[in-house]
């Protein structure tokens, strides 16, 4: 009878140990993959991130949004001309340079609208240059060394069924949580690029407001928002660098519970700081 109970106990232990090892391995692989891709994704320009989407956004901007921006510019230019006539007492105090000033401002606005896409891409080229330069300085080794997991399987086999079952439940919960965190990281990184595409598609409209001093605040805020989006990638790189330093301090030892909860804690911290990068970037550039 004792022989049968021992066999059943060993079978249950093997089952629990196998489940724990699978949970831990899957947890580390999921996090390593998502965090490791962050530096690559934020260092990619909008044109290289998805060429198909980039061309679609460019075609929409040039064929649909630019005509709307032209109408807005026409309205603002006419308003400027009327306001200029009124300010100079219905041209009784006429000065030739005033018309030349109006023509020059309108010409500059037309040039800006015609080259909006190139200007917006230049903003992201500047930010990508900063990001790529920082990538060589900031440590990007974010992989969690899980090789020590292979050495603790014997320790797990020496544990009783009760503690093993508790550890199995904890490893399952942590693995599920880490998978959710990996999805959040994916959403943050890819969501930033989608936001860049959306902002770029509407670029001609805010650019058309630069001809008027009062309405130019719209265009200025748009430019600040573009720079904030671009340099958000730089802040994301800093977050990954901090995470890389912290995660290397976590050693996978015989105290598996403390190790896996420590890894999860740092990953939760990474997700929280990634969420804050957009707000911090807008605060720095005073964009709203």
C-alpha positions in Angstrom: 0.0 0.0 0.0 2.8 2.4 0.9 4.5 1.6 -2.4 1.3 2.6 -4.3 1.0 5.8 -2.3 4.7 6.7 -3.0 4.2 6.1 -6.7 1.1 8.4 -6.7 3.0 11.0 -4.7 5.9 10.9 -7.2 3.5 11.2 -10.1 1.8 14.2 -8.6 5.2 15.8 -7.8 6.4 15.2 -11.4 3.2 16.8 -12.7 3.4 19.8 -10.4 7.1 20.3 -11.0 6.6 20.1 -14.8 3.7 22.6 -14.6 5.9 25.0 -12.5 8.8 24.8 -14.9 6.5 25.3 -17.9 4.9 28.3 -16.3 8.3 29.9 -15.4 9.8 29.2 -18.8 6.7 30.6 -20.6 6.7 33.7 -18.3 10.3 34.6 -19.0 10.1 33.9 -22.8 7.0 36.2 -23.1 8.6 39.1 -21.2 12.0 38.7 -22.8 10.4 38.8 -26.3 8.2 41.9 -25.7 10.8 43.9 -23.8 13.5 43.0 -26.2 11.4 44.3 -29.1 10.8 47.7 -27.5 14.2 49.2 -28.5 13.9 47.9 -32.0 10.3 49.2 -32.5 10.9 52.7 -31.1 14.1 53.1 -33.1 12.2 52.5 -36.4 11.0 55.4 -38.5 7.3 55.6 -39.5 8.3 54.9 -43.1 10.2 51.7 -42.1 7.7 50.6 -39.4 5.0 49.7 -41.9 5.7 50.9 -45.5 2.2 49.9 -46.6 0.4 51.9 -43.9 2.9 54.8 -44.4 2.0 55.1 -48.1 -1.7 54.9 -47.4 -1.4 57.7 -44.9 0.6 59.8 -47.3 -1.9 59.3 -50.1 -4.8 60.2 -47.8 -3.0 63.3 -46.6 -2.1 64.5 -50.0 -5.4 63.7 -51.8 -8.0 64.4 -49.1 -6.5 66.6 -46.3 -4.4 69.1 -48.3 -7.5 70.3 -50.3 -9.3 70.9 -47.0 -6.2 72.7 -45.6 -6.2 74.8 -48.8 -9.8 75.9 -48.1 -8.9 76.8 -44.5 -5.8 78.8 -45.8 -8.0 80.7 -48.3 -10.4 81.7 -45.5 -7.6 82.7 -43.2 -5.8 84.7 -46.0 -9.0 86.5 -46.9 -9.6 87.3 -43.2 -6.0 88.6 -42.9 -6.5 90.8 -46.0 -9.8 92.2 -44.7 -8.3 92.8 -41.3 -5.3 94.5 -42.8 -7.6 96.9 -44.8 -9.6 97.8 -41.7 -6.5 98.4 -39.6 -5.2 100.9 -42.2 -8.4 102.9 -42.4 -9.7 101.3 -45.6 -6.3 101.9 -47.3 -6.3 105.6 -46.7 -3.0 105.0 -45.0 -1.8 102.7 -47.8 1.7 101.4 -47.7 2.9 99.0 -50.4 5.0 96.8 -48.1 1.8 95.7 -46.3 0.6 93.9 -49.4 4.0 92.4 -50.0 4.0 91.2 -46.4 0.6 89.6 -46.9 1.6 87.9 -50.2 4.8 86.6 -48.6 3.0 85.1 -45.6 0.4 83.5 -47.9 3.2 82.1 -50.1 5.1 80.7 -47.1 1.8 79.0 -45.9 1.3 77.4 -49.3 4.8 76.1 -49.3 4.4 74.7 -45.8 1.2 72.9 -46.8 2.7 71.6 -50.0 5.6 70.1 -48.0 3.8 69.2 -44.9 4.7 65.5 -45.1 8.4 66.1 -45.6 8.4 68.5 -42.6 6.6 66.1 -40.3 9.0 63.3 -41.3 11.9 65.5 -40.6 10.7 66.0 -37.0 10.7 62.2 -36.6 14.0 61.8 -38.3 15.5 64.2 -35.7 13.9 62.2 -32.8 15.0 58.9 -34.3 18.6 60.1 -34.6 18.5 60.9 -30.9 17.0 57.5 -30.1 19.5 55.6 -32.2 22.4 57.6 -30.6 21.1 56.8 -27.1 20.7 53.1 -27.9 24.5 52.7 -28.0 24.8 54.2 -24.5 21.8 52.7 -22.7 22.1 49.1 -21.9 19.5 47.1 -23.8 20.2 43.6 -22.3 16.8 43.0 -20.9 16.7 39.2 -21.1 16.1 37.5 -17.8 18.6 34.7 -17.3 16.4 31.7 -16.7 19.3 29.2 -17.0 19.3 28.7 -13.2 15.8 27.3 -13.5 17.3 24.0 -14.8 19.3 23.6 -11.6 16.4 24.0 -9.2 14.3 21.2 -10.5 15.9 18.8 -8.1 15.1 21.2 -5.2 11.5 21.2 -6.3 11.4 17.4 -6.3 12.4 17.4 -2.7 9.5 19.6 -1.6 6.2 18.3 -0.3 3.1 18.2 -2.4 1.5 21.0 -0.4 4.2 23.7 -1.0 4.5 22.5 -4.6 0.8 23.0 -5.2 1.0 26.5 -3.7 4.0 27.3 -5.8 2.3 26.0 -8.9 -0.7 28.3 -8.3 1.5 31.3 -7.7 3.6 30.5 -10.9 0.3 30.2 -12.9 -1.0 33.5 -11.6 2.3 35.3 -12.3 2.6 33.8 -15.8 -1.0 35.0 -16.6 -0.1 38.4 -15.2 3.1 38.6 -17.2 1.3 37.6 -20.4 -1.1 40.5 -19.7 1.8 42.9 -19.1 3.4 41.7 -22.4 0.2 42.7 -24.2 0.2 46.1 -22.5 3.8 46.7 -23.6 2.8 45.7 -27.1 -0.2 48.2 -27.0 1.9 51.0 -25.7 4.7 50.7 -28.3 2.5 50.0 -31.3 -0.1 52.5 -30.1 2.5 55.2 -30.2 3.3 54.5 -33.8 -0.4 54.4 -34.8 -0.8 57.8 -33.1 2.1 59.1 -35.2 0.4 57.9 -38.3 -2.9 59.6 -37.3 -1.2 62.8 -36.4 0.7 62.9 -39.6 -2.4 62.3 -41.8 -3.9 65.5 -40.5 -0.8 67.6 -40.6 -1.8 70.0 -43.4 -4.7 71.4 -41.4 -2.7 72.8 -38.5 0.0 73.9 -40.9 -2.6 76.1 -42.7 -3.1 78.2 -39.6 0.5 79.6 -39.5 -0.5 82.5 -41.7 -2.5 84.1 -38.9 -1.0 85.2 -35.6 -4.1 84.3 -33.6 -4.7 80.9 -35.2 -1.1 80.0 -35.4 -1.3 78.6 -31.9 -3.0 75.6 -33.4 0.0 74.9 -35.6 2.5 75.6 -32.9 0.8 73.2 -30.5 0.7 70.6 -33.3 4.4 70.9 -33.8 5.0 70.6 -30.1 2.8 67.5 -30.1 4.9 66.0 -33.0 8.1 66.6 -31.1 6.5 65.1 -28.0 5.5 61.9 -29.9 9.0 61.6 -31.4 10.9 62.1 -28.1 8.5 59.8 -26.3 10.5 57.1 -28.0 13.6 58.4 -26.3 11.9 58.3 -22.9 10.8 54.7 -23.6 14.4 53.9 -24.3 15.4 55.3 -20.9 12.7 53.2 -19.2 14.0 50.1 -20.9 17.6 51.0 -19.9 16.5 51.4 -16.2 14.5 48.1 -16.5 17.6 46.3 -17.9 19.7 47.4 -14.9 17.1 46.5 -12.4 16.3 43.1 -13.9 19.9 42.0 -13.9 19.9 42.3 -10.1 17.2 39.6 -9.8 18.8 36.3 -9.4 16.9 33.1 -10.0 17.8 31.2 -6.9 16.3 28.5 -4.7 13.8 31.0 -3.4 11.8 30.9 -6.6 8.8 32.7 -5.1 10.8 35.8 -4.3 12.5 35.7 -7.7 9.4 35.5 -9.8 7.5 38.1 -7.8 10.5 40.3 -8.1 10.6 39.9 -11.9 6.9 40.7 -12.1 7.3 43.7 -9.9 9.9 45.2 -12.1 7.8 44.4 -15.2 4.8 46.2 -13.7 7.0 49.1 -12.9 8.2 49.1 -16.5 4.6 49.2 -17.8 3.7 52.0 -15.5 6.6 54.1 -16.6 5.9 53.4 -20.2 2.3 54.7 -19.7 3.8 57.9 -18.2 6.2 58.6 -21.1 3.5 60.2 -23.3 2.5 62.6 -20.5 6.0 63.5 -19.6 7.0 64.2 -23.2 4.0 66.5 -23.7 4.8 68.3 -20.4 8.4 68.9 -21.6 7.3 70.3 -24.9 4.2 72.1 -23.4 1.9 70.3 -25.8 -1.8 69.7 -25.0 
